[in-house]
């Protein structure tokens, strides 16, 4: 069997990093190397990592996520690299399931798996997980991108594609995935299991979603309509945001002339239908309906603010380029 590299980039994850590393050590594969890159953590993360000694290969690298990933790819000498995040725990059969598709299809350059939610989480984390898991359950066999929570790459292809240092946050993995598929297919195997510790506070969730949307503007500018909606950011989610913007516009019209309250109530009704349609789809249990509704509304507001920030940022960057000639 091929020797493989299990890779994690981490920064300030003292709450979850030990669980993550222990799960990687427990992965069943004859020959594996565990490469952990600490991105200059300022909490106890690095001290926790040092306790594992020779069980892991530990490095410290400064830079954004794209730069850290590119550095790691330049060092990895195995044919395959399996990637997860520092707030994840992987299944013992994770490597076997991610590597299985490569044996049957030479056109595959990457594989990805299912991301679930651990049992030892808060109600908020459980609700975030229920909605996210529903999306993962509907992934097609071949996908255009995958989160770094659960990803296996052919190292040489990944190195050739590279991560764009101008993209950070989750946009860096989406951009990478879109460009990676020019070289071959990404196959989704739902039996390759990873459990992800989601944001534990409403503020943390809000800021995460706002940053998603802010960087999504740059992603759409680069990849056009392909980045508007896919198997991860679904068309339903995009539609909720679009109707929310129409709702805000109708509020502005009401301030000018109260007779415009009809469009406002129409947009509000459509938005409510979209929310409850999604809630019925994920079926979290009747007791959780109000909480999930609130979570959807919070996400939409965060996305709206993020899109505004992203458009402003992109506009400033484009103006600066034009002025430079």
N, C-alpha and C positions, 0 to 999 in steps of 0.2 A: 504493500500500500504506500501511496505517496506520503511524504512528510508534509505537514501543513503548518501554517502559522495562524494562531488566534490573536487578533489585534483589538486593543481598546485604547482610545484616547480619553483622558480624564482630566477634569479640572474642578476642584472643590466639590467632591462627592463623598465626603466622609461617612454619610449615612448609609450609602449603598455599595461602596466599592468593595468591601470585604466579601459581601454576598456574591457579587459579580465574579470576583477572582476565584472564590471557592467553587463556583459552578463551572468555571472554565477548566480548573484543575480536574474536576470530575467528568469532563467530556471523554467519552470512550472512543479513543483512536490510538492505534499503536505508536505512531510517531507524531508528536505535536510540539510546537514551540509557542509559548505564550508571551507575546510582546506587548508591554504596557508603556504608553507614553504619557507621562504627567506633564500637563501644559502649565507648569509653574503654579501649582495650587498654593493657596494661602491659608487653607485650613489644615486638618490633620491627615488629609488624603495621602500625601507622600510618606508620612511616617507609618501609616497603616500598610502601604504597599511594601515598604522595606522589610516588614516582618515576614514576608513570604520568601525572602532570600533567593536561593537558586531555583525555586519552583517557577519563577517568572524572569523574563529579561526586562529590566526596568530602565527606562531612559527619561530624561527631562528635556523638553523642547519648547521653545517660546515661539508664538505665532498664532494666527487664526487657525480654525479647523482645517481649512484647505491646505495650508502650509504644513500642518502636522501630518495630515494624511499623505501628502506628497513626500515628505521626509521619510515616513515609514515605508512607503512603496519603494523608495530608492534603496532601502536597506534589506528588505525582505527577499530571501533567496529561494523560497519554496514556490512550487507551481501554483498553489492556491493559498489565498488569504481569506480567513473568515472573520467578519467584523461584527461586533456588537457594541452597545453603548454602556457607559459606566453605571447607569441606573437600571441595568437589565440583569436578569438571571437566565442562563441557558439550560436547556434540557441535556441530559447525558448523551442522547442520540442525535444531538444537534448537527455535529459534523457529518455523520453518516447520511442523514437525510438531505443536507445541503449539497453533498458531493455526489449523491446518487444520480441526478439528472445528467451530469457530465459524461457518464459511462454510456448513455444511450443516444446522445445527440451531440455531434461534434460542432454544431453551429451555436452552441450555448457558450456565452462568455461570462455569465453570472447567474446565480440563483438567489432566491430570497424565501423567507418563511413567515409563519404566522406569529403575530405579537399579541400575547394575552396579558392578563393582569394578575399579579400575585394575590394570594388570599389574605395576607397580613397588611391590608391597606385601609385607609379611611373611606368614609362614604363618598366623599368627593372623588377620590381616586377610582373607586369602584364604578361610579357613574361615567366618568371620562372613559374608563376602560370598556364599559358596555357598548358605548357608541362607536369607539374605535374598532373593537372586535367585529362589530357588524360590517364595517367596511372591509376588513381583512377577509371575512367569510365570503365576500362577493368578488374578490380578486379573480381575474381571468388566469388561464394557465401561463400565458406569456404577458409580461408587464413592461411598461416603458421606463419605470424607475422603482427604486425600493429604498426604504429608510435604512440608515446604517445600524439600526437596532438589530437587524437580522439579514445579513448579506454575505455572500461568498463570491469572490472574484478570481478570475484568472489573473495572476499577478502581472504578467507581461503586458496583457491588454490594458489592465487598469493603469499601469505605469505609462503606457503610450497615450492614453486618454488624459490622465491627470485631472486634478481638481483645480478649478478656477479660483485663484486667490482673491479675486474681486467679489466672490460670493462667500458669505458666512451664514451662520445659523442653518436652518434646514434647507435653505435655497441651494446650498453648495452640493447637497446630495441629489437634489432634483436635477440641477444642471448637469451634474456628472452622469446621472442615469440617462438623460435624453441624448447626450453625446456618446455614451457607451453603446447604446443600441444601434449605432451606425456600424459597429464592428461585429455584432451578433445579437443573439436573443438572451433575454433575462427570463428564466423560468421560475414560476412560483410553486413551491412545495409546502402546503399547509401542515405537513407532518414535521417540518423543521420548527421546533417550538422555542420561543423566547418569551419571558414574562417581564413586562416593563413597569417600573414604579413611576406613575404619572405625577404631575404637579400636585402638591399636597395642600396648597392654599388657593383661594379664589384669585388673589392678587398675582400669584405665580402663574396660574392658568391664563389670566387676562394678559399679562405681559408676554407670555409665550405666544399666544394667538396674535397679538398685535405685531410682534416681530415676524411671525410667519407672513402676515399680509404685507408688511413693509417691504420685505425682501422679495415677495411674490411679484411686485410691480417690476423690479429689475429682471426677474425671471421671464415674465410675459414680454417685456421689451425685447429680450434676447431670443426667445423661442416662439414668440407670437401665439397663435390660437392653441397650439399644443399644450401650453402651460395653463390655460384657463381652467380646464377641468379634466380630470382623469380618474383612475380607479382609487386614488388616495384623497385628493380634493375633488369630491364628486360634483356633478352638475347641480344636484339639489342644494349643495352648500353655496355654490356660486349664485344660484337663483335667489336664495335667501338674502344674500348680500345685495344683489341688484334691486330686489323689491324694497329692501331697507333704505337704500339710497333714494328710491322713488318716494318712499314715505317721508323722508327728510325734506325732499324737494316740495312735496305737497304741503308740509308744515310752513315752509317759506311762503308758498302761495296764499295760505290762509292768513298770514300776517299782512299780506297786501290786500286781500279781499276775502272776507269770511265765506263767501259763496263757494269757495274752492274746497269746502269740507268734504264734498262727495269723493273726490280723488283720494283724500286722506283715509277715509273709512274703507274705501275699496282696497287700497294698498295694505292697510292694516289687516283686513280680512284675508287677503291672499297670503300675507306673511304668517298669520296664525294657522292657516290651512297647511302651509309648507312645514311649519314646525311640528304640528300634530301628526301630519303624514309621516314624518321621520320618526317621531316618538312611537307611533303605532308599529312602524317597521322594526325598530329595535326591541320593542316590547319589554321595557325594564321592570314592569310590575306597576300596578295602579298607584301604589303609595309613592312611587318615585316620579310620577308624571310631572308634578309641579317643579321638582328639583331639576329634572332634565330640561324642561321648558326654560327655566331660568338660566341653565348652563348654555343652551342654544342662543338665547338672547344676549348673554354676556359675550359669547364668542362673536356674534354678529357685530356688536358694538366695537369690540376690540379690532375686528377686521376692518371696519369702516375707518377707525382712527388710523390703523396701520396703513391702509391704502392711501389715505390722505398724506401721511408722512412720506410714503414711498413715492408718490407722484411728485411731491415737493422736492424730495431728494434727487430723483431722476431728472426733473426739470432743471435744477441747479447744476447738475453734472453736465447735462447737454448744453446749457447756456455757456458754461465755462469752456467746453470744447470748441464751441462756435467762436467765442471771443479769442481763443488761442489760435484760431485759423485752421 
